[in-house]
Amino acid sequence: MSNFADLQMRVLSAILMAAVGLLAIWLGGFWLLLLLSLVAGLMMLELTWMLGAGSGGLPAGFLALIAGVAVFWFGYQPGLLAATSMLIAPLLGMLLLARDRWLFLSYGLALLLAVAALYRFREADGLAGAVWLVLVVVATDIGGYFFGRILGGPKILPRISPKKTWSGTLGGWLLAALVGLGFSMFHGLGATGLVLLSVLCAIASQLGDVAESAIKRHAGVKDSSRLIPGHGGFLDRFDALIAASLFVGAARLLFGLPLQGAV
């Protein structure tokens, strides 16, 4: 009965997260920014819990609040000052730590930049761009799970992420490539460029998953938190999307993207 109750809670949590997330992505604008700012704050909260920055005299919740406000400010009124404000929470947390300071600074800043990049990507490239990104990350995760379970084979990083195999990794790339191919057909975009971008995005998402697993292993915890019933924490659920968003944000800034202007 307990296992069934846990499964029910996990399914209900997943449905609720998917419904809220998809609605916010569809609406865009203020509602998406508000949701992303809240998630950014909660992820910063989890990072402080894992690495102990919240135990140095400044409440972890205060760092989370600063992080969320900074992301909202940058999304609402982007500029140098707003972008610089996203350094405040990672720097304060870094100062409170006795160890792992650079880890907190780098990962904390990366996750805030990634959330901000996801919002800017949705606003600049429209609904199609955001849907493509989410589908690539989901396809990578699904491909990794099923190809890994069915084919098995050698592990990639057994000490950090014991369940990840080469077959699962390649399966994730394959499904991500199919997402890119599908979007190129529906939107009349160059298939080669979008398929390649989708695979690179899949690689980034997998690296994000590995990075968060490494931090948890380093901190000696199984989950980043228990904020999401049946799923652990927000970092556990969105680590891949964080890395993929950061990659796409950098690619869009430096080179532009094939989806730009498609919708």
C-alpha positions in Angstrom: 0.0 0.0 0.0 2.9 2.3 0.8 4.5 1.7 -2.6 1.2 2.4 -4.3 0.7 5.6 -2.4 4.2 6.7 -3.3 3.5 6.0 -6.9 0.3 7.9 -6.8 2.0 10.9 -5.3 4.8 10.7 -7.9 2.3 10.6 -10.7 0.2 13.4 -9.3 3.2 15.6 -8.8 4.4 14.9 -12.3 1.0 15.8 -13.8 0.8 19.0 -11.7 4.3 20.1 -12.7 3.7 19.4 -16.4 0.4 21.2 -16.4 1.7 24.3 -14.6 4.9 24.3 -16.7 3.2 23.9 -20.0 0.6 26.5 -19.2 3.3 29.0 -18.2 5.3 28.3 -21.4 2.2 28.8 -23.5 1.3 32.0 -21.8 4.9 33.4 -21.7 5.5 36.9 -20.5 4.8 37.7 -16.8 3.4 34.3 -15.8 6.4 32.4 -17.2 8.8 34.8 -15.7 7.1 34.6 -12.3 7.2 30.8 -12.3 10.8 30.7 -13.5 11.8 33.2 -10.8 10.1 31.0 -8.1 11.9 27.9 -9.4 15.2 29.7 -9.5 14.8 30.7 -5.9 13.9 27.2 -4.9 16.9 25.7 -6.7 19.2 28.2 -5.0 17.6 27.1 -1.7 18.4 23.5 -2.4 21.9 24.3 -3.4 22.5 26.1 -0.1 21.0 23.1 1.8 23.3 20.7 0.0 26.5 22.6 0.3 25.8 24.2 3.7 25.9 27.9 2.8 22.6 28.5 4.6 24.2 27.5 8.0 26.7 30.3 8.0 24.4 32.9 9.7 22.4 34.1 6.7 19.2 32.1 6.2 19.1 30.0 3.1 15.7 31.4 2.4 17.2 34.9 2.1 19.6 33.7 -0.6 16.7 32.1 -2.4 14.7 35.3 -2.3 17.6 37.3 -3.7 18.1 34.8 -6.5 14.4 34.8 -7.5 14.2 38.6 -7.5 17.4 38.9 -9.6 16.0 36.5 -12.2 12.7 38.4 -12.3 14.5 41.7 -12.6 16.6 40.6 -15.4 13.7 39.1 -17.3 11.5 42.1 -16.8 14.1 44.8 -17.5 17.3 43.2 -19.0 20.4 45.2 -18.7 23.9 45.2 -17.1 22.7 46.1 -13.6 20.0 43.5 -13.6 22.4 40.9 -15.0 25.0 41.8 -12.3 22.4 41.3 -9.6 22.3 37.6 -10.4 25.8 37.5 -8.9 24.7 38.6 -5.4 23.2 35.3 -4.1 26.0 33.1 -5.4 28.6 35.5 -4.0 26.9 35.8 -0.6 26.6 32.0 -0.4 30.3 31.6 -1.4 31.3 33.9 1.5 29.4 31.9 4.0 31.0 28.6 3.1 34.1 27.1 4.7 34.7 24.9 1.7 33.2 24.3 -1.8 33.1 28.0 -2.3 33.9 28.0 -6.0 31.6 25.1 -6.6 28.7 27.1 -5.0 29.6 30.3 -7.0 29.9 28.6 -10.4 26.9 26.3 -10.1 24.7 28.9 -8.4 25.5 31.5 -11.1 25.1 28.9 -13.9 21.6 27.9 -12.8 20.4 31.5 -12.5 21.8 32.4 -15.9 20.2 29.3 -17.3 16.7 30.2 -16.0 17.1 33.7 -17.3 18.2 32.3 -20.7 15.2 30.1 -20.9 12.9 33.0 -20.4 14.7 35.2 -22.9 14.6 32.4 -25.4 10.9 31.9 -25.0 10.2 35.6 -25.4 12.6 36.2 -28.4 12.0 33.0 -30.4 8.3 32.3 -29.5 6.5 29.2 -28.4 8.1 26.9 -31.0 11.6 27.6 -29.6 10.6 26.8 -26.0 8.6 23.7 -27.0 11.6 22.4 -29.1 13.9 22.9 -26.2 11.7 21.1 -23.7 11.0 18.2 -26.1 14.7 17.7 -26.8 15.4 17.5 -23.0 12.4 15.1 -22.5 13.4 13.0 -25.5 17.0 12.7 -24.3 15.8 11.6 -20.9 13.3 9.0 -22.3 15.9 7.7 -24.8 18.5 7.4 -22.1 16.1 5.5 -19.9 14.7 3.0 -22.3 17.8 2.4 -24.4 19.8 2.0 -21.2 17.3 -0.5 -19.7 16.8 -2.5 -22.8 20.4 -2.6 -24.2 22.4 -2.2 -21.0 26.1 -2.3 -21.6 29.1 -0.4 -20.2 28.6 2.4 -17.7 29.9 5.8 -18.5 30.6 7.2 -15.0 29.8 4.5 -12.5 31.1 6.4 -9.5 29.0 9.5 -10.2 25.9 8.1 -11.9 25.9 4.3 -11.7 22.8 3.9 -13.9 24.0 5.8 -17.0 25.2 3.6 -19.8 26.7 4.3 -23.3 23.7 2.8 -24.9 21.4 5.1 -23.0 23.5 8.1 -23.8 23.4 7.3 -27.5 19.7 6.5 -27.4 19.1 10.0 -25.9 21.1 11.6 -28.8 19.0 9.6 -31.3 15.6 10.7 -29.9 16.8 14.3 -29.6 17.9 14.2 -33.3 14.4 12.9 -34.2 12.9 15.9 -32.4 15.1 18.2 -34.4 14.2 16.5 -37.6 10.5 16.7 -36.8 10.7 20.4 -36.1 12.7 21.0 -39.3 9.9 19.4 -41.3 7.1 21.3 -39.7 8.8 24.6 -39.8 10.6 24.4 -43.1 14.0 24.8 -41.4 17.4 23.3 -42.4 17.3 19.8 -41.1 21.1 19.3 -40.7 21.6 22.4 -38.6 18.6 21.7 -36.3 19.4 18.0 -35.9 23.0 18.9 -34.9 21.8 21.6 -32.5 19.3 19.1 -31.0 22.1 16.5 -30.4 24.4 19.2 -28.9 21.5 20.3 -26.7 21.0 16.6 -25.6 24.7 16.3 -24.7 24.4 19.5 -22.6 21.4 18.2 -20.8 23.2 14.9 -20.0 26.2 16.8 -18.7 23.8 18.8 -16.5 22.4 15.7 -15.1 25.9 14.3 -14.4 27.0 17.6 -12.8 24.1 17.6 -10.3 24.7 13.9 -9.5 28.3 14.8 -8.8 27.3 17.6 -6.4 24.9 15.3 -4.6 27.4 12.6 -4.2 30.0 15.2 -3.0 27.4 16.5 -0.5 26.5 13.0 0.6 22.8 13.3 -0.2 20.4 11.2 -2.3 18.1 14.1 -3.4 18.6 17.8 -3.6 15.5 18.2 -1.3 12.1 16.8 -0.7 10.2 19.8 -2.0 8.5 17.8 -4.8 6.6 14.7 -3.4 7.8 11.6 -5.0 10.5 13.3 -7.1 13.0 14.8 -4.7 13.9 18.4 -5.4 13.7 20.9 -8.2 17.4 20.5 -9.1 16.7 16.8 -9.4 13.9 17.4 -11.9 15.3 20.3 -13.9 19.1 19.7 -13.9 19.1 18.7 -17.5 16.9 21.6 -18.6 19.2 24.0 -16.7 22.2 22.9 -18.7 20.4 22.7 -22.0 19.0 26.3 -21.5 22.5 27.5 -20.6 23.8 26.0 -23.8 21.0 27.3 -26.0 21.4 30.8 -24.4 25.1 30.8 -25.2 24.5 29.5 -28.7 21.8 32.0 -29.4 23.9 34.9 -28.1 27.0 33.9 -30.1 25.6 32.4 -33.3 21.8 32.8 -33.5 19.5 29.7 -33.7 17.7 28.0 -36.6 14.4 28.4 -34.7 14.8 32.2 -34.5 11.8 33.8 -36.3 10.1 30.5 -37.1 6.9 31.6 -35.3 
